[in-house]
Amino acid sequence: MNEYAAASFYHQWLDNYQAGEYWQNLSPNMENIDLPILYIGGWFDTYLRGTIHLY
């Protein structure tokens, strides 16, 4: 391990740059979460297509 920033997660992230067990253990379980979401978009909105797609 590099002596610089030895107490940071930076080196662990470099070692685990691809999806795998490391990232699954850090990710929250979102399967049973149901949240209301308010989508706002306008006719000339640059991101209207994404807003409609997310809806």
mmCIF file as Biopython writes it, N, C-alpha, C and O atoms, coordinates in Angstrom:
data_model
#
loop_
_atom_site.group_PDB
_atom_site.id
_atom_site.type_symbol
_atom_site.label_atom_id
_atom_site.label_alt_id
_atom_site.label_comp_id
_atom_site.label_asym_id
_atom_site.label_entity_id
_atom_site.label_seq_id
_atom_site.pdbx_PDB_ins_code
_atom_site.Cartn_x
_atom_site.Cartn_y
_atom_site.Cartn_z
_atom_site.occupancy
_atom_site.B_iso_or_equiv
_atom_site.auth_seq_id
_atom_site.auth_asym_id
_atom_site.pdbx_PDB_model_num
ATOM 1   N N  . MET A ? 1  ? 0.844   -1.186 0.000   1.0 0.0 1  A 1 
ATOM 2   C CA . MET A ? 1  ? 0.000   0.000  0.000   1.0 0.0 1  A 1 
ATOM 3   C C  . MET A ? 1  ? 0.879   1.235  0.000   1.0 0.0 1  A 1 
ATOM 4   O O  . MET A ? 1  ? 1.950   1.256  0.605   1.0 0.0 1  A 1 
ATOM 5   N N  . ASN A ? 2  ? 0.427   2.220  -0.661  1.0 0.0 2  A 1 
ATOM 6   C CA . ASN A ? 2  ? 1.157   3.471  -0.756  1.0 0.0 2  A 1 
ATOM 7   C C  . ASN A ? 2  ? 1.156   4.180  0.595   1.0 0.0 2  A 1 
ATOM 8   O O  . ASN A ? 2  ? 0.163   4.125  1.321   1.0 0.0 2  A 1 
ATOM 9   N N  . GLU A ? 3  ? 2.243   4.836  0.933   1.0 0.0 3  A 1 
ATOM 10  C CA . GLU A ? 3  ? 2.331   5.531  2.214   1.0 0.0 3  A 1 
ATOM 11  C C  . GLU A ? 3  ? 1.487   6.796  2.247   1.0 0.0 3  A 1 
ATOM 12  O O  . GLU A ? 3  ? 1.183   7.302  3.328   1.0 0.0 3  A 1 
ATOM 13  N N  . TYR A ? 4  ? 1.106   7.313  1.098   1.0 0.0 4  A 1 
ATOM 14  C CA . TYR A ? 4  ? 0.288   8.519  1.046   1.0 0.0 4  A 1 
ATOM 15  C C  . TYR A ? 4  ? -1.170  8.166  1.251   1.0 0.0 4  A 1 
ATOM 16  O O  . TYR A ? 4  ? -1.693  7.263  0.597   1.0 0.0 4  A 1 
ATOM 17  N N  . ALA A ? 5  ? -1.823  8.864  2.146   1.0 0.0 5  A 1 
ATOM 18  C CA . ALA A ? 5  ? -3.245  8.677  2.442   1.0 0.0 5  A 1 
ATOM 19  C C  . ALA A ? 5  ? -3.545  7.212  2.779   1.0 0.0 5  A 1 
ATOM 20  O O  . ALA A ? 5  ? -4.485  6.624  2.244   1.0 0.0 5  A 1 
ATOM 21  N N  . ALA A ? 6  ? -2.758  6.646  3.646   1.0 0.0 6  A 1 
ATOM 22  C CA . ALA A ? 6  ? -2.916  5.228  3.993   1.0 0.0 6  A 1 
ATOM 23  C C  . ALA A ? 6  ? -4.242  4.954  4.690   1.0 0.0 6  A 1 
ATOM 24  O O  . ALA A ? 6  ? -4.751  3.836  4.614   1.0 0.0 6  A 1 
ATOM 25  N N  . ALA A ? 7  ? -4.814  5.949  5.370   1.0 0.0 7  A 1 
ATOM 26  C CA . ALA A ? 7  ? -6.057  5.747  6.105   1.0 0.0 7  A 1 
ATOM 27  C C  . ALA A ? 7  ? -7.298  6.014  5.252   1.0 0.0 7  A 1 
ATOM 28  O O  . ALA A ? 7  ? -8.417  5.940  5.761   1.0 0.0 7  A 1 
ATOM 29  N N  . SER A ? 8  ? -7.122  6.320  3.980   1.0 0.0 8  A 1 
ATOM 30  C CA . SER A ? 8  ? -8.285  6.618  3.132   1.0 0.0 8  A 1 
ATOM 31  C C  . SER A ? 8  ? -8.747  5.361  2.397   1.0 0.0 8  A 1 
ATOM 32  O O  . SER A ? 8  ? -8.054  4.344  2.390   1.0 0.0 8  A 1 
ATOM 33  N N  . PHE A ? 9  ? -9.919  5.442  1.783   1.0 0.0 9  A 1 
ATOM 34  C CA . PHE A ? 9  ? -10.468 4.326  1.010   1.0 0.0 9  A 1 
ATOM 35  C C  . PHE A ? 9  ? -9.977  4.325  -0.427  1.0 0.0 9  A 1 
ATOM 36  O O  . PHE A ? 9  ? -10.321 3.427  -1.196  1.0 0.0 9  A 1 
ATOM 37  N N  . TYR A ? 10 ? -9.193  5.297  -0.794  1.0 0.0 10 A 1 
ATOM 38  C CA . TYR A ? 10 ? -8.751  5.460  -2.178  1.0 0.0 10 A 1 
ATOM 39  C C  . TYR A ? 10 ? -8.085  4.201  -2.720  1.0 0.0 10 A 1 
ATOM 40  O O  . TYR A ? 10 ? -8.376  3.790  -3.843  1.0 0.0 10 A 1 
ATOM 41  N N  . HIS A ? 11 ? -7.224  3.599  -1.968  1.0 0.0 11 A 1 
ATOM 42  C CA . HIS A ? 11 ? -6.489  2.420  -2.439  1.0 0.0 11 A 1 
ATOM 43  C C  . HIS A ? 11 ? -7.406  1.195  -2.554  1.0 0.0 11 A 1 
ATOM 44  O O  . HIS A ? 11 ? -7.219  0.359  -3.438  1.0 0.0 11 A 1 
ATOM 45  N N  . GLN A ? 12 ? -8.394  1.092  -1.661  1.0 0.0 12 A 1 
ATOM 46  C CA . GLN A ? 12 ? -9.362  0.009  -1.778  1.0 0.0 12 A 1 
ATOM 47  C C  . GLN A ? 12 ? -10.206 0.176  -3.036  1.0 0.0 12 A 1 
ATOM 48  O O  . GLN A ? 12 ? -10.524 -0.804 -3.710  1.0 0.0 12 A 1 
ATOM 49  N N  . TRP A ? 13 ? -10.570 1.424  -3.353  1.0 0.0 13 A 1 
ATOM 50  C CA . TRP A ? 13 ? -11.352 1.686  -4.558  1.0 0.0 13 A 1 
ATOM 51  C C  . TRP A ? 13 ? -10.550 1.353  -5.810  1.0 0.0 13 A 1 
ATOM 52  O O  . TRP A ? 13 ? -11.102 0.842  -6.784  1.0 0.0 13 A 1 
ATOM 53  N N  . LEU A ? 14 ? -9.253  1.639  -5.786  1.0 0.0 14 A 1 
ATOM 54  C CA . LEU A ? 14 ? -8.407  1.294  -6.936  1.0 0.0 14 A 1 
ATOM 55  C C  . LEU A ? 14 ? -8.314  -0.221 -7.114  1.0 0.0 14 A 1 
ATOM 56  O O  . LEU A ? 14 ? -8.296  -0.720 -8.239  1.0 0.0 14 A 1 
ATOM 57  N N  . ASP A ? 15 ? -8.255  -0.940 -6.010  1.0 0.0 15 A 1 
ATOM 58  C CA . ASP A ? 15 ? -8.177  -2.402 -6.089  1.0 0.0 15 A 1 
ATOM 59  C C  . ASP A ? 15 ? -9.499  -3.029 -6.528  1.0 0.0 15 A 1 
ATOM 60  O O  . ASP A ? 15 ? -9.510  -4.136 -7.067  1.0 0.0 15 A 1 
ATOM 61  N N  . ASN A ? 16 ? -10.612 -2.328 -6.299  1.0 0.0 16 A 1 
ATOM 62  C CA . ASN A ? 16 ? -11.946 -2.857 -6.610  1.0 0.0 16 A 1 
ATOM 63  C C  . ASN A ? 16 ? -12.665 -1.952 -7.599  1.0 0.0 16 A 1 
ATOM 64  O O  . ASN A ? 16 ? -13.788 -1.519 -7.343  1.0 0.0 16 A 1 
ATOM 65  N N  . TYR A ? 17 ? -12.033 -1.670 -8.709  1.0 0.0 17 A 1 
ATOM 66  C CA . TYR A ? 17 ? -12.597 -0.721 -9.671  1.0 0.0 17 A 1 
ATOM 67  C C  . TYR A ? 17 ? -13.746 -1.312 -10.481 1.0 0.0 17 A 1 
ATOM 68  O O  . TYR A ? 17 ? -14.471 -0.561 -11.134 1.0 0.0 17 A 1 
ATOM 69  N N  . GLN A ? 18 ? -13.937 -2.622 -10.462 1.0 0.0 18 A 1 
ATOM 70  C CA . GLN A ? 18 ? -15.048 -3.235 -11.181 1.0 0.0 18 A 1 
ATOM 71  C C  . GLN A ? 18 ? -16.126 -3.667 -10.197 1.0 0.0 18 A 1 
ATOM 72  O O  . GLN A ? 18 ? -15.862 -3.883 -9.014  1.0 0.0 18 A 1 
ATOM 73  N N  . ALA A ? 19 ? -17.350 -3.790 -10.713 1.0 0.0 19 A 1 
ATOM 74  C CA . ALA A ? 19 ? -18.461 -4.229 -9.861  1.0 0.0 19 A 1 
ATOM 75  C C  . ALA A ? 19 ? -18.170 -5.622 -9.308  1.0 0.0 19 A 1 
ATOM 76  O O  . ALA A ? 19 ? -17.663 -6.490 -10.018 1.0 0.0 19 A 1 
ATOM 77  N N  . GLY A ? 20 ? -18.492 -5.820 -8.054  1.0 0.0 20 A 1 
ATOM 78  C CA . GLY A ? 20 ? -18.240 -7.117 -7.435  1.0 0.0 20 A 1 
ATOM 79  C C  . GLY A ? 20 ? -18.710 -7.141 -6.000  1.0 0.0 20 A 1 
ATOM 80  O O  . GLY A ? 20 ? -19.498 -6.293 -5.580  1.0 0.0 20 A 1 
ATOM 81  N N  . GLU A ? 21 ? -18.232 -8.102 -5.258  1.0 0.0 21 A 1 
ATOM 82  C CA . GLU A ? 21 ? -18.650 -8.310 -3.881  1.0 0.0 21 A 1 
ATOM 83  C C  . GLU A ? 21 ? -18.326 -7.112 -2.993  1.0 0.0 21 A 1 
ATOM 84  O O  . GLU A ? 21 ? -19.100 -6.781 -2.096  1.0 0.0 21 A 1 
ATOM 85  N N  . TYR A ? 22 ? -17.197 -6.464 -3.232  1.0 0.0 22 A 1 
ATOM 86  C CA . TYR A ? 22 ? -16.804 -5.298 -2.432  1.0 0.0 22 A 1 
ATOM 87  C C  . TYR A ? 22 ? -17.882 -4.225 -2.481  1.0 0.0 22 A 1 
ATOM 88  O O  . TYR A ? 22 ? -18.285 -3.695 -1.445  1.0 0.0 22 A 1 
ATOM 89  N N  . TRP A ? 23 ? -18.349 -3.903 -3.689  1.0 0.0 23 A 1 
ATOM 90  C CA . TRP A ? 23 ? -19.349 -2.850 -3.856  1.0 0.0 23 A 1 
ATOM 91  C C  . TRP A ? 23 ? -20.732 -3.315 -3.419  1.0 0.0 23 A 1 
ATOM 92  O O  . TRP A ? 23 ? -21.520 -2.500 -2.939  1.0 0.0 23 A 1 
ATOM 93  N N  . GLN A ? 24 ? -21.048 -4.589 -3.567  1.0 0.0 24 A 1 
ATOM 94  C CA . GLN A ? 24 ? -22.332 -5.102 -3.103  1.0 0.0 24 A 1 
ATOM 95  C C  . GLN A ? 24 ? -22.446 -4.989 -1.585  1.0 0.0 24 A 1 
ATOM 96  O O  . GLN A ? 24 ? -23.524 -4.699 -1.065  1.0 0.0 24 A 1 
ATOM 97  N N  . ASN A ? 25 ? -21.357 -5.214 -0.880  1.0 0.0 25 A 1 
ATOM 98  C CA . ASN A ? 25 ? -21.368 -5.101 0.576   1.0 0.0 25 A 1 
ATOM 99  C C  . ASN A ? 25 ? -21.542 -3.661 1.037   1.0 0.0 25 A 1 
ATOM 100 O O  . ASN A ? 25 ? -22.053 -3.426 2.131   1.0 0.0 25 A 1 
ATOM 101 N N  . LEU A ? 26 ? -21.130 -2.696 0.229   1.0 0.0 26 A 1 
ATOM 102 C CA . LEU A ? 26 ? -21.259 -1.288 0.578   1.0 0.0 26 A 1 
ATOM 103 C C  . LEU A ? 26 ? -22.598 -0.694 0.149   1.0 0.0 26 A 1 
ATOM 104 O O  . LEU A ? 26 ? -23.002 0.348  0.664   1.0 0.0 26 A 1 
ATOM 105 N N  . SER A ? 27 ? -23.286 -1.339 -0.779  1.0 0.0 27 A 1 
ATOM 106 C CA . SER A ? 27 ? -24.535 -0.807 -1.321  1.0 0.0 27 A 1 
ATOM 107 C C  . SER A ? 27 ? -25.706 -1.137 -0.404  1.0 0.0 27 A 1 
ATOM 108 O O  . SER A ? 27 ? -25.792 -2.247 0.120   1.0 0.0 27 A 1 
ATOM 109 N N  . PRO A ? 28 ? -26.617 -0.170 -0.206  1.0 0.0 28 A 1 
ATOM 110 C CA . PRO A ? 28 ? -27.794 -0.456 0.627   1.0 0.0 28 A 1 
ATOM 111 C C  . PRO A ? 28 ? -28.783 -1.342 -0.116  1.0 0.0 28 A 1 
ATOM 112 O O  . PRO A ? 28 ? -28.800 -1.370 -1.347  1.0 0.0 28 A 1 
ATOM 113 N N  . ASN A ? 29 ? -29.602 -2.060 0.632   1.0 0.0 29 A 1 
ATOM 114 C CA . ASN A ? 29 ? -30.637 -2.898 0.049   1.0 0.0 29 A 1 
ATOM 115 C C  . ASN A ? 29 ? -31.846 -2.020 -0.268  1.0 0.0 29 A 1 
ATOM 116 O O  . ASN A ? 29 ? -32.525 -1.552 0.647   1.0 0.0 29 A 1 
ATOM 117 N N  . MET A ? 30 ? -32.124 -1.789 -1.561  1.0 0.0 30 A 1 
ATOM 118 C CA . MET A ? 30 ? -33.188 -0.881 -1.985  1.0 0.0 30 A 1 
ATOM 119 C C  . MET A ? 30 ? -34.410 -1.624 -2.514  1.0 0.0 30 A 1 
ATOM 120 O O  . MET A ? 30 ? -35.285 -1.000 -3.115  1.0 0.0 30 A 1 
ATOM 121 N N  . GLU A ? 31 ? -34.497 -2.932 -2.309  1.0 0.0 31 A 1 
ATOM 122 C CA . GLU A ? 31 ? -35.573 -3.725 -2.895  1.0 0.0 31 A 1 
ATOM 123 C C  . GLU A ? 31 ? -36.946 -3.380 -2.326  1.0 0.0 31 A 1 
ATOM 124 O O  . GLU A ? 31 ? -37.923 -3.370 -3.074  1.0 0.0 31 A 1 
ATOM 125 N N  . ASN A ? 32 ? -37.050 -3.101 -1.047  1.0 0.0 32 A 1 
ATOM 126 C CA . ASN A ? 32 ? -38.347 -2.888 -0.411  1.0 0.0 32 A 1 
ATOM 127 C C  . ASN A ? 32 ? -38.634 -1.420 -0.109  1.0 0.0 32 A 1 
ATOM 128 O O  . ASN A ? 32 ? -39.470 -1.120 0.743   1.0 0.0 32 A 1 
ATOM 129 N N  . ILE A ? 33 ? -37.965 -0.518 -0.785  1.0 0.0 33 A 1 
ATOM 130 C CA . ILE A ? 33 ? -38.170 0.906  -0.548  1.0 0.0 33 A 1 
ATOM 131 C C  . ILE A ? 33 ? -39.152 1.446  -1.577  1.0 0.0 33 A 1 
ATOM 132 O O  . ILE A ? 33 ? -38.995 1.236  -2.780  1.0 0.0 33 A 1 
ATOM 133 N N  . ASP A ? 34 ? -40.169 2.147  -1.082  1.0 0.0 34 A 1 
ATOM 134 C CA . ASP A ? 34 ? -41.183 2.756  -1.943  1.0 0.0 34 A 1 
ATOM 135 C C  . ASP A ? 34 ? -41.299 4.229  -1.553  1.0 0.0 34 A 1 
ATOM 136 O O  . ASP A ? 34 ? -41.895 4.561  -0.528  1.0 0.0 34 A 1 
ATOM 137 N N  . LEU A ? 35 ? -40.730 5.102  -2.368  1.0 0.0 35 A 1 
ATOM 138 C CA . LEU A ? 35 ? -40.734 6.525  -2.070  1.0 0.0 35 A 1 
ATOM 139 C C  . LEU A ? 35 ? -41.537 7.291  -3.109  1.0 0.0 35 A 1 
ATOM 140 O O  . LEU A ? 35 ? -41.422 7.024  -4.306  1.0 0.0 35 A 1 
ATOM 141 N N  . PRO A ? 36 ? -42.347 8.240  -2.661  1.0 0.0 36 A 1 
ATOM 142 C CA . PRO A ? 36 ? -43.013 9.097  -3.635  1.0 0.0 36 A 1 
ATOM 143 C C  . PRO A ? 36 ? -42.001 10.083 -4.233  1.0 0.0 36 A 1 
ATOM 144 O O  . PRO A ? 36 ? -41.117 10.582 -3.536  1.0 0.0 36 A 1 
ATOM 145 N N  . ILE A ? 37 ? -42.145 10.349 -5.514  1.0 0.0 37 A 1 
ATOM 146 C CA . ILE A ? 37 ? -41.218 11.244 -6.207  1.0 0.0 37 A 1 
ATOM 147 C C  . ILE A ? 37 ? -42.022 12.244 -7.018  1.0 0.0 37 A 1 
ATOM 148 O O  . ILE A ? 37 ? -42.999 11.880 -7.673  1.0 0.0 37 A 1 
ATOM 149 N N  . LEU A ? 38 ? -41.612 13.498 -6.974  1.0 0.0 38 A 1 
ATOM 150 C CA . LEU A ? 38 ? -42.248 14.546 -7.761  1.0 0.0 38 A 1 
ATOM 151 C C  . LEU A ? 38 ? -41.366 14.844 -8.960  1.0 0.0 38 A 1 
ATOM 152 O O  . LEU A ? 38 ? -40.220 15.264 -8.803  1.0 0.0 38 A 1 
ATOM 153 N N  . TYR A ? 39 ? -41.890 14.630 -10.151 1.0 0.0 39 A 1 
ATOM 154 C CA . TYR A ? 39 ? -41.174 14.932 -11.390 1.0 0.0 39 A 1 
ATOM 155 C C  . TYR A ? 39 ? -41.691 16.251 -11.937 1.0 0.0 39 A 1 
ATOM 156 O O  . TYR A ? 39 ? -42.900 16.433 -12.076 1.0 0.0 39 A 1 
ATOM 157 N N  . ILE A ? 40 ? -40.801 17.160 -12.244 1.0 0.0 40 A 1 
ATOM 158 C CA . ILE A ? 40 ? -41.183 18.449 -12.815 1.0 0.0 40 A 1 
ATOM 159 C C  . ILE A ? 40 ? -40.410 18.641 -14.111 1.0 0.0 40 A 1 
ATOM 160 O O  . ILE A ? 40 ? -39.186 18.518 -14.144 1.0 0.0 40 A 1 
ATOM 161 N N  . GLY A ? 41 ? -41.137 18.942 -15.171 1.0 0.0 41 A 1 
ATOM 162 C CA . GLY A ? 41 ? -40.502 19.194 -16.459 1.0 0.0 41 A 1 
ATOM 163 C C  . GLY A ? 41 ? -41.345 20.168 -17.259 1.0 0.0 41 A 1 
ATOM 164 O O  . GLY A ? 41 ? -42.565 20.223 -17.104 1.0 0.0 41 A 1 
ATOM 165 N N  . GLY A ? 42 ? -40.702 20.918 -18.095 1.0 0.0 42 A 1 
ATOM 166 C CA . GLY A ? 42 ? -41.412 21.867 -18.940 1.0 0.0 42 A 1 
ATOM 167 C C  . GLY A ? 42 ? -41.291 21.486 -20.403 1.0 0.0 42 A 1 
ATOM 168 O O  . GLY A ? 42 ? -40.438 20.679 -20.773 1.0 0.0 42 A 1 
ATOM 169 N N  . TRP A ? 43 ? -42.128 22.057 -21.217 1.0 0.0 43 A 1 
ATOM 170 C CA . TRP A ? 43 ? -42.159 21.750 -22.640 1.0 0.0 43 A 1 
ATOM 171 C C  . TRP A ? 43 ? -40.794 21.963 -23.295 1.0 0.0 43 A 1 
ATOM 172 O O  . TRP A ? 43 ? -40.372 21.147 -24.114 1.0 0.0 43 A 1 
ATOM 173 N N  . PHE A ? 44 ? -40.109 23.032 -22.951 1.0 0.0 44 A 1 
ATOM 174 C CA . PHE A ? 44 ? -38.805 23.354 -23.549 1.0 0.0 44 A 1 
ATOM 175 C C  . PHE A ? 44 ? -37.640 22.976 -22.629 1.0 0.0 44 A 1 
ATOM 176 O O  . PHE A ? 44 ? -36.528 23.478 -22.791 1.0 0.0 44 A 1 
ATOM 177 N N  . ASP A ? 45 ? -37.897 22.105 -21.680 1.0 0.0 45 A 1 
ATOM 178 C CA . ASP A ? 45 ? -36.867 21.652 -20.747 1.0 0.0 45 A 1 
ATOM 179 C C  . ASP A ? 45 ? -35.851 20.795 -21.486 1.0 0.0 45 A 1 
ATOM 180 O O  . ASP A ? 45 ? -36.228 19.900 -22.243 1.0 0.0 45 A 1 
ATOM 181 N N  . THR A ? 46 ? -34.576 21.056 -21.277 1.0 0.0 46 A 1 
ATOM 182 C CA . THR A ? 46 ? -33.502 20.285 -21.918 1.0 0.0 46 A 1 
ATOM 183 C C  . THR A ? 46 ? -33.560 18.819 -21.532 1.0 0.0 46 A 1 
ATOM 184 O O  . THR A ? 46 ? -33.226 17.952 -22.340 1.0 0.0 46 A 1 
ATOM 185 N N  . TYR A ? 47 ? -33.979 18.533 -20.312 1.0 0.0 47 A 1 
ATOM 186 C CA . TYR A ? 47 ? -33.980 17.161 -19.797 1.0 0.0 47 A 1 
ATOM 187 C C  . TYR A ? 47 ? -35.380 16.551 -19.782 1.0 0.0 47 A 1 
ATOM 188 O O  . TYR A ? 47 ? -35.624 15.613 -19.022 1.0 0.0 47 A 1 
ATOM 189 N N  . LEU A ? 48 ? -36.304 17.056 -20.599 1.0 0.0 48 A 1 
ATOM 190 C CA . LEU A ? 48 ? -37.678 16.563 -20.600 1.0 0.0 48 A 1 
ATOM 191 C C  . LEU A ? 48 ? -37.758 15.079 -20.939 1.0 0.0 48 A 1 
ATOM 192 O O  . LEU A ? 48 ? -38.528 14.344 -20.322 1.0 0.0 48 A 1 
ATOM 193 N N  . ARG A ? 49 ? -36.980 14.641 -21.899 1.0 0.0 49 A 1 
ATOM 194 C CA . ARG A ? 49 ? -37.010 13.225 -22.289 1.0 0.0 49 A 1 
ATOM 195 C C  . ARG A ? 49 ? -36.639 12.323 -21.110 1.0 0.0 49 A 1 
ATOM 196 O O  . ARG A ? 49 ? -37.274 11.290 -20.898 1.0 0.0 49 A 1 
ATOM 197 N N  . GLY A ? 50 ? -35.627 12.702 -20.353 1.0 0.0 50 A 1 
ATOM 198 C CA . GLY A ? 50 ? -35.239 11.917 -19.179 1.0 0.0 50 A 1 
ATOM 199 C C  . GLY A ? 50 ? -36.290 11.944 -18.090 1.0 0.0 50 A 1 
ATOM 200 O O  . GLY A ? 50 ? -36.521 10.937 -17.420 1.0 0.0 50 A 1 
ATOM 201 N N  . THR A ? 51 ? -36.935 13.101 -17.906 1.0 0.0 51 A 1 
ATOM 202 C CA . THR A ? 51 ? -38.008 13.209 -16.910 1.0 0.0 51 A 1 
ATOM 203 C C  . THR A ? 51 ? -39.162 12.297 -17.251 1.0 0.0 51 A 1 
ATOM 204 O O  . THR A ? 51 ? -39.688 11.598 -16.385 1.0 0.0 51 A 1 
ATOM 205 N N  . ILE A ? 52 ? -39.559 12.301 -18.514 1.0 0.0 52 A 1 
ATOM 206 C CA . ILE A ? 52 ? -40.662 11.429 -18.957 1.0 0.0 52 A 1 
ATOM 207 C C  . ILE A ? 52 ? -40.256 9.968  -18.843 1.0 0.0 52 A 1 
ATOM 208 O O  . ILE A ? 52 ? -41.064 9.131  -18.441 1.0 0.0 52 A 1 
ATOM 209 N N  . HIS A ? 53 ? -39.023 9.655  -19.190 1.0 0.0 53 A 1 
ATOM 210 C CA . HIS A ? 53 ? -38.544 8.263  -19.116 1.0 0.0 53 A 1 
ATOM 211 C C  . HIS A ? 53 ? -38.558 7.764  -17.659 1.0 0.0 53 A 1 
ATOM 212 O O  . HIS A ? 53 ? -38.954 6.627  -17.400 1.0 0.0 53 A 1 
ATOM 213 N N  . LEU A ? 54 ? -38.132 8.602  -16.720 1.0 0.0 54 A 1 
ATOM 214 C CA . LEU A ? 54 ? -38.113 8.202  -15.312 1.0 0.0 54 A 1 
ATOM 215 C C  . LEU A ? 54 ? -39.515 8.029  -14.756 1.0 0.0 54 A 1 
ATOM 216 O O  . LEU A ? 54 ? -39.738 7.211  -13.864 1.0 0.0 54 A 1 
ATOM 217 N N  . TYR A ? 55 ? -40.468 8.804  -15.286 1.0 0.0 55 A 1 
ATOM 218 C CA . TYR A ? 55 ? -41.849 8.673  -14.841 1.0 0.0 55 A 1 
ATOM 219 C C  . TYR A ? 55 ? -42.398 7.320  -15.228 1.0 0.0 55 A 1 
ATOM 220 O O  . TYR A ? 55 ? -43.556 7.017  -14.939 1.0 0.0 55 A 1 
#
